[in-house]
Amino acid sequence: MSEEYFSIQHRLAVNLIPLPLGSPLPDLEQLEAELPEPFRLSNSIAHLEVGSHRALRNLSDELQPLVDIINQQSQKINVLLGFVLSMQDEPHQRHHTERFGAGGLTLCTALPLVPHQLVQLKIFLQEEAAAIFCYGRVTQVSPEGEQHRLQLEYARIRDEDRELLIRASLHVQSKQLKLRAQQRANSL
């Protein structure tokens, strides 16, 4: 991996499809052509929301009722989008991450994969009402009983999807830190 990104312990649903050994890595044009339309739509909406949240933060307190209505409408769209994306999740290909970040992810599987093998990934970011379609490369395989713990790096991913992973990991980390602070405060 040429760039370093932090990863965070968190469970995400991921569809993993192993590619045959020796398969070539699709280029960005091929990735774009294969990208499911609901993923393209959700990521466009996620990027639009970032800009609108910034604009809403700068509004005065007098406009708070309007901000609340806009946020409610956004939540409705996210619920609907989450449902549409859930239709792309294939149960027979589903795995769950142990860790994820903008550089890769870790998960356990019964699939017999080997280092350097390519996989197709669908990563479902439920909290963000978004999903990412990309290709990964197995970097490490460790036996875990009848399972294998895989470390994967993203081998082909769109820049905007990597940004979405960064934002999602920061949101998860923020929630985890708030929860720890609350638990410490409760134990005092």
PEJO-V586418 format. One record per backbone hydrogen bond with DSSP energy under -1.0 kcal/mol. CO is the residue of the C=O (numbers start at 0). NH is the residue of the N-H. If there is no record, write none. Layout:
((CO NH) (CO NH))
This chain:
((7 99) (11 96) (12 123) (13 94) (14 121) (16 119) (19 22) (26 30) (27 31) (28 32) (29 33) (30 34) (35 39) (36 40) (37 41) (38 42) (39 43) (40 44) (41 45) (42 46) (43 47) (44 48) (45 49) (46 50) (47 51) (48 52) (49 53) (50 54) (51 55) (52 56) (55 58) (59 62) (60 63) (62 66) (63 67) (64 68) (65 69) (66 70) (67 71) (68 72) (69 73) (70 74) (71 75) (72 76) (73 77) (74 78) (75 79) (76 80) (77 81) (78 82) (79 83) (80 84) (81 85) (84 87) (89 92) (92 15) (94 13) (97 9) (98 105) (99 7) (102 153) (103 100) (104 151) (105 97) (105 98) (106 149) (108 147) (110 112) (113 116) (116 137) (117 18) (118 135) (119 16) (120 133) (121 14) (122 131) (123 125) (124 129) (125 128) (129 124) (131 122) (133 120) (134 154) (134 155) (135 118) (136 152) (137 115) (139 150) (141 148) (143 146) (146 143) (147 108) (148 141) (149 106) (150 138) (150 139) (151 104) (152 136) (155 134) (157 161) (158 162) (159 163) (160 164) (161 165) (162 166) (163 167) (164 168) (165 169) (166 170) (167 171) (168 172) (169 173) (170 174) (171 175) (172 176) (173 177) (174 178) (175 179) (176 180) (177 181) (178 182) (179 183) (180 184) (181 185) (182 186))
